[in-house]
Amino acid sequence: VAKDLGLQLTEISDRGVRIVSEGRTQYFALHGKTGHLVTAERIDREQLCERVQQCVLRCELIVEGEM
């Protein structure tokens, strides 16, 4: 994520970059030392998308300040 945004790793915490998932459970996070998108919670497909063939988890990347 840091590479895709053209940010240095130190800028991730300085700019308050974070990942927000829909609902209460936050399934994704940014790894502070690498800037990679990682899973923050166990993802159970049967629980999330029980009757749907295509399962999609949406999340947003929030960056504070101007880019």
N, C-alpha and C positions, 0 to 999 in steps of 0.2 A: 504494500500500500504506500509506504514512504517513497519507494522508487517511482511508482506510478504517478504520485502527486508532485514529484520533484522536490521532496523535502529531505533534509538531513534527519538522522535519527533523533538528535536533540530537539529538533523542531516539533516532533510529534507531541511531546509532553508540554513544550512551551506554548504551542498553539491550542492545546486542549483537544487534540484529535481523538475521537472516540467512535465506536460502532454502536448503533442502537438497533435492536431487533423489535419487531412488532410484539405486543403482548408483554406479559410480566417477565418471562424468562429471557435472559440475554444469552443467546447461543454463541455469539462470536465476540472476539476481543482482538485488540492489537497487541502483539508481543512487543514489550518495551525495548528489548535489546536488539531486535532484528527488524521491526516494523512490519512483520508478516501478519496476515490475517489468520487467526487460530480459532479453534472451537473452545468455548468457555464452559459449555455444559454438554452433557450427553444428549445426542440427538436420536430420538426413537421414532423412526418413520411410521410405524404402526400406530403409535399414539397420536402423532401430528396429522397424518394424512390417511386415516383408516380406510376411507371409501374412495379415495382419489388416486388415479393411476399416476399422474404426474405431480410430484411433491415439490413445492417451492417454498423456501424460507427467505423472506425479504428482510433486508436490513439497510440502514442508512449510515453513511459516513458523515460525521459532523466535524467541521474544522472551524474553530473560532478565529475571528480576524479575517482580514482580506487576503486573497490569494493572488 
